[in-house]
Amino acid sequence: MTLFLMILLLVVNFLISWANADYVGRYWSESKEVGGSFRSYVVCGYVMAVAGFTMVYGCVLLLIAPIFLQAAGCDTEIIIKVEMLASDMLYLLAIVTVILSGFRIWIGSLRTAWEERSFSHIAAAGWNTFAQIHNGINFARNAPSAFGRVFNALFGIKGSGSKSKKNDVVVITLVITIVVLAILSGYFTANAIMKRADARYDLFAKLERKHRRECRNYG
């Protein structure tokens, strides 16, 4: 049951990240030309999509890594250390990225809700407010301990024996490999979706067609 819920959560996060990448892709080229706050808003959405995919791929790698490590003859202690350190590093990477990017999106949604004062924009601002508060509380509760574990694993006192030092090198190498693979997978997935949406959707052409229809209606 726990595994099923975990897989379901990964699927939901994957779909949300897909939707984010597809949404920002629609405005990617246009945001380069417009620039300013619109560009920063789109870039923040893109960064959040990459972070979302990275976390999904990271969790998948953490689920299958023990199988390959056991087959390679790694000790149980090494496997546990790899799982713990990699999960902490992925968590810190994702939560910091989401909070920083989400802050910009949250401020933008509040401003839009104040200017438009429509139900959809107010609901979006409310959801973004809830998400930002939730992420902030999560960060305050879990990030300090996760950062402490990562710092101790990378820079803390190492074992004095040669075997212990070798194990530390193996653990750090495997963790870096998992994290880098997750980041690259998230980056390439988000870019593929974004570029596909960018090619399909032309914001300026849509606005021009809308303007022409309004001119015909009032002409």
VENHU-V489559 format. One record per residue. PHI is phi in whole degrees, -180 to 180 (none if undefined). OMEGA is omega in whole degrees, -180 to 180 (none if undefined). NEAR is the number of other C-alpha atoms within 8 Angstrom. Layout:
PHI,OMEGA,NEAR + PHI,OMEGA,NEAR
This chain:
none,179,4 + -63,179,5 + -64,179,6 + -63,179,7 + -65,179,8 + -65,179,8 + -65,178,8 + -61,179,8 + -65,178,8 + -66,179,10 + -64,179,8 + -62,179,8 + -64,178,11 + -65,-180,11 + -67,178,8 + -64,178,9 + -65,176,14 + -62,180,11 + -63,178,8 + -63,-180,12 + -65,179,16 + -67,-179,12 + -67,-178,10 + -70,178,13 + -64,179,14 + -65,-176,15 + -116,-173,13 + -63,-178,12 + -65,-179,9 + -66,-179,10 + -66,177,11 + -64,-179,8 + -78,-178,6 + -74,179,8 + 70,176,9 + 64,-177,6 + -66,179,6 + -64,179,9 + -64,-180,12 + -65,178,9 + -63,-179,11 + -66,180,12 + -62,179,9 + -63,176,12 + -64,177,13 + -65,179,12 + -62,179,10 + -66,177,14 + -65,178,14 + -61,180,15 + -63,179,14 + -64,178,14 + -64,179,16 + -60,180,15 + -65,179,13 + -63,180,11 + -64,178,11 + -62,178,15 + -64,178,10 + -63,179,8 + -64,179,10 + -68,178,12 + -73,-176,7 + -96,-177,8 + -58,-179,8 + -58,-180,9 + -63,-179,7 + -72,-180,8 + -69,176,10 + -66,178,11 + -64,179,7 + -83,177,6 + 87,179,6 + -73,178,9 + -68,178,7 + -60,179,7 + -62,179,6 + -65,-179,11 + -62,179,13 + -63,180,8 + -64,179,9 + -62,-179,12 + -62,-177,10 + -68,-177,8 + -68,180,12 + -65,179,13 + -65,177,11 + -65,-179,12 + -66,179,12 + -66,178,11 + -62,-179,9 + -62,179,11 + -62,-177,9 + -72,-174,12 + -68,179,10 + -66,180,8 + -63,-178,11 + -66,-179,11 + -67,-178,11 + -66,179,8 + -70,-180,12 + -65,179,12 + -62,179,9 + -64,180,10 + -67,179,12 + -63,179,12 + -61,179,8 + -63,-180,9 + -70,176,12 + -65,180,10 + -66,179,8 + -64,179,10 + -63,179,12 + -68,-178,8 + -77,-175,6 + -86,180,7 + 56,174,9 + -105,-176,7 + -62,-177,6 + -63,-179,6 + -71,177,12 + -67,178,12 + -64,178,8 + -64,178,9 + -65,178,12 + -65,178,8 + -65,179,8 + -64,177,12 + -65,178,9 + -61,-179,8 + -63,-179,8 + -68,178,12 + -66,180,8 + -60,179,8 + -65,179,11 + -65,178,9 + -65,179,8 + -60,180,9 + -64,-178,10 + -64,-177,8 + -79,-168,7 + -109,-174,8 + -65,-179,10 + -58,-180,9 + -68,178,7 + -66,178,11 + -64,178,11 + -62,179,8 + -66,179,10 + -65,-180,11 + -62,180,9 + -66,-180,9 + -69,-177,8 + -90,-172,7 + -127,-178,6 + -77,-180,7 + -71,-180,5 + -93,177,7 + -66,-177,7 + -84,-178,6 + -76,179,6 + -66,179,7 + -66,179,6 + -64,178,10 + -64,178,11 + -64,178,8 + -63,178,9 + -62,179,9 + -65,179,8 + -63,-179,9 + -61,-178,12 + -63,179,10 + -63,179,8 + -65,-180,9 + -64,179,12 + -61,178,9 + -61,180,8 + -63,-178,12 + -65,-180,12 + -65,178,8 + -61,179,9 + -65,-179,13 + -65,-179,12 + -63,179,9 + -64,178,11 + -64,-180,16 + -64,-177,11 + -69,178,8 + -66,180,10 + -62,-180,15 + -67,179,9 + -64,179,8 + -67,-178,12 + -63,-178,15 + -66,177,9 + -64,178,10 + -67,180,12 + -63,-180,13 + -73,-177,8 + -82,-168,7 + -114,179,8 + -122,-176,11 + -64,-178,9 + -64,178,7 + -66,179,7 + -65,179,8 + -65,179,8 + -67,178,8 + -64,178,8 + -65,179,8 + -64,179,8 + -65,178,8 + -63,179,8 + -66,178,8 + -66,179,8 + -68,-178,7 + -67,-177,6 + -100,-176,5 + -80,none,4
